[in-house]
Amino acid sequence: MNEVIIACDFKNENDLNVFLSSFPNEKLFLKIGMELFYKEGPSLIKKLKDQGYKIFLDLKLHDIPTTVYKAMKNLVLLDVDITNVHAAGGIKMMEMAKKAITETDSKMKLIAVTQLTSIDDETLKKELLIKTSMEDTVLHYGLNAKKAGLDGVVCSAFEAPLMKEIGLISVTPGIRFKENATDDQSRVCTPEMAKKLGSTYIVVGRTITASENPYTEYLRCVKEFC
């Protein structure tokens, strides 16, 4: 079943709670990223889980395999629904992250970031010195994630069909309605288009969180995508 994940890029817990007060009867799927996690710490995750929210903990681990393994052993204790690593860390690093999860019998899904949706083809080639196309790069990283035993990847909706072909779930940020600004994203699409392309989850941030009526915009996303 498709699900909408709300990117909660707030500066502190109070701002998050103000936002969540707009959804009194909804048990949402929330993405908690670096900004909020580094400010409030693991205690925030425990509170949100106790309140019945699903959590995608978006910390994008990327380090040597042993360090990622030890870090993931701690993250497993938070009982989140999804967390992630960077596919650029390589197969061994991803395997060690997965090992930390399977050793505890956790049902937490582990996904790998392929290329950020702020990266375009020009940046890929000129700054990252990756000469293959975006599509080929994401597919290769996806195949590496599958070899490592991961559940899926973070990619743009445009690469979701490739991930579906190789049996991986796709979590796709860069979601906007047609009338919204793209902000710092390069590869963006609408919820409706993401559904047609086969995304498993969409991650929606400012389209909902910066709206005058977040609940209305959330329901619009659900209607188009789910």
C-alpha positions in Angstrom: 0.0 0.0 0.0 1.3 3.5 -0.9 1.9 5.9 2.0 2.6 9.6 2.3 5.5 10.5 4.7 5.6 14.0 6.0 9.2 15.5 6.2 9.2 17.2 9.6 12.1 19.6 9.1 11.4 21.7 12.1 14.0 23.4 14.3 12.7 22.0 17.6 10.1 19.7 19.3 7.8 22.6 20.1 7.5 23.6 16.4 6.8 20.0 15.5 4.1 19.7 18.1 2.4 22.9 16.9 2.4 21.4 13.4 1.1 18.0 14.6 -1.8 19.8 16.4 -3.3 20.4 13.0 -3.8 16.6 12.7 -5.7 15.7 15.9 -7.1 12.4 14.6 -4.3 11.3 12.2 -1.5 8.9 13.1 0.9 10.1 10.5 4.0 8.7 9.0 6.7 11.2 9.9 10.3 11.7 8.5 12.6 12.9 11.3 15.9 14.1 9.8 19.2 15.5 11.0 18.0 18.9 12.0 15.4 17.8 14.5 17.1 14.6 15.6 20.4 16.4 16.4 18.4 19.0 18.4 16.1 16.8 20.4 17.8 13.4 20.3 16.4 9.8 20.7 13.9 10.9 23.4 11.8 12.6 20.7 11.6 9.4 18.6 10.4 7.4 21.7 7.7 10.0 22.4 6.4 10.0 18.8 6.4 6.2 18.7 4.5 6.1 22.0 2.0 8.4 20.5 1.4 6.0 17.6 3.3 7.7 14.8 5.2 5.8 12.2 8.8 7.1 11.9 11.3 7.3 9.0 14.5 8.2 10.7 16.5 9.9 7.9 20.1 10.1 9.1 21.8 8.8 6.0 24.6 6.9 7.7 27.8 6.9 5.7 31.1 5.8 7.3 33.4 2.8 7.5 31.4 -0.5 7.9 32.2 -1.1 11.5 31.2 2.4 12.6 27.9 2.1 10.7 27.3 -1.3 12.2 27.8 0.1 15.8 25.6 3.2 15.0 22.8 1.0 13.6 22.9 -1.2 16.7 21.9 1.9 18.7 19.3 3.1 16.1 17.6 -0.3 16.2 16.7 0.4 19.9 14.5 3.3 18.8 12.1 0.9 17.0 11.6 3.2 14.0 9.8 1.9 10.9 12.4 2.9 8.3 16.0 4.2 8.5 18.7 4.7 5.9 22.3 4.7 4.8 24.1 6.1 1.8 24.6 3.6 -1.0 27.8 5.4 -1.8 29.3 3.7 1.3 29.5 0.5 -0.6 28.1 -3.0 -0.3 30.1 -4.0 2.7 28.9 -1.0 4.7 25.3 -1.7 3.7 25.7 -5.3 4.7 27.0 -4.4 8.1 24.1 -2.0 8.6 21.6 -4.7 7.7 23.4 -7.2 10.0 22.9 -4.9 13.0 19.2 -5.0 12.3 18.8 -8.7 11.6 20.8 -9.6 14.8 18.0 -8.0 16.9 15.0 -9.5 14.9 13.9 -6.0 14.2 11.2 -5.4 11.5 12.7 -2.0 10.7 13.2 -1.4 7.0 16.6 -0.4 5.8 16.9 1.7 2.6 19.9 3.3 0.8 20.1 6.8 -0.6 21.1 6.6 -4.2 21.4 10.2 -5.4 19.9 13.2 -3.6 17.0 14.8 -5.5 19.0 18.1 -5.3 21.6 16.5 -7.6 21.1 17.0 -11.3 23.0 15.4 -14.2 25.4 18.4 -14.5 26.3 18.1 -10.8 26.7 14.4 -11.1 29.3 14.8 -13.8 31.1 18.0 -13.0 31.2 17.8 -9.2 30.9 14.2 -8.3 32.9 13.0 -11.4 30.3 10.3 -12.1 30.2 9.9 -15.9 27.3 7.5 -16.2 23.8 8.9 -16.5 21.6 9.5 -13.5 19.4 6.6 -14.4 22.3 4.2 -14.7 23.9 5.4 -11.5 20.8 5.0 -9.5 20.2 1.6 -11.0 23.7 0.5 -10.1 23.4 1.8 -6.5 20.0 0.0 -6.3 21.5 -3.3 -7.4 24.3 -2.9 -4.8 21.6 -2.2 -2.1 19.8 -5.4 -3.2 23.0 -7.4 -3.0 23.5 -6.1 0.5 20.1 -7.3 1.5 18.4 -3.9 1.9 14.7 -3.4 1.5 14.8 -0.5 -0.9 16.2 2.9 -1.8 15.7 6.6 -1.7 15.4 7.9 -5.2 13.4 10.3 -7.3 10.1 9.1 -8.6 11.6 9.0 -12.1 13.8 6.1 -11.0 11.0 4.3 -9.1 10.2 2.1 -12.1 13.8 0.8 -12.2 13.6 -0.1 -8.5 10.3 -1.9 -8.9 11.8 -4.0 -11.7 14.6 -5.2 -9.4 12.2 -5.8 -6.4 13.1 -2.9 -4.2 10.7 -0.4 -2.5 11.3 3.2 -3.4 11.0 6.2 -1.0 10.8 9.3 -3.2 11.3 12.9 -2.0 11.1 15.9 -4.2 7.3 15.9 -4.3 5.5 19.1 -5.2 2.1 20.1 -6.6 2.3 21.8 -9.9 1.8 25.3 -8.4 4.6 24.9 -5.8 8.1 26.2 -6.1 10.9 23.5 -6.5 13.1 25.2 -3.8 16.4 23.3 -3.6 15.2 20.2 -5.4 16.1 19.4 -9.0 14.2 16.2 -9.9 10.7 16.8 -8.7 7.2 15.5 -9.5 3.6 15.6 -8.3 2.1 12.9 -6.0 -0.1 11.8 -8.9 2.9 11.3 -11.2 4.8 9.5 -8.4 1.9 7.0 -8.2 2.0 6.4 -11.9 5.7 5.9 -11.8 5.4 3.3 -9.1 6.8 4.9 -6.0 6.1 3.0 -2.8 6.3 6.0 -0.5 6.5 9.7 -1.2 8.1 12.1 1.2 6.4 15.5 1.2 7.9 18.5 3.2 7.2 22.1 2.6 4.2 21.5 0.3 2.5 20.4 3.5 4.5 21.9 6.4 4.7 25.4 5.0 1.1 25.5 3.9 -1.5 27.7 5.5 -3.7 24.6 5.8 -1.4 21.6 6.3 -4.2 19.1 6.8 -5.9 20.0 3.5 -2.6 19.7 1.6 -1.9 16.3 3.3 -5.3 15.0 2.3 -4.7 16.2 -1.2 -1.4 14.2 -1.3 -3.2 11.1 0.0 -6.0 11.4 -2.5 -3.5 11.7 -5.4 -1.0 9.1 -4.3 -2.8 6.5 -2.2 
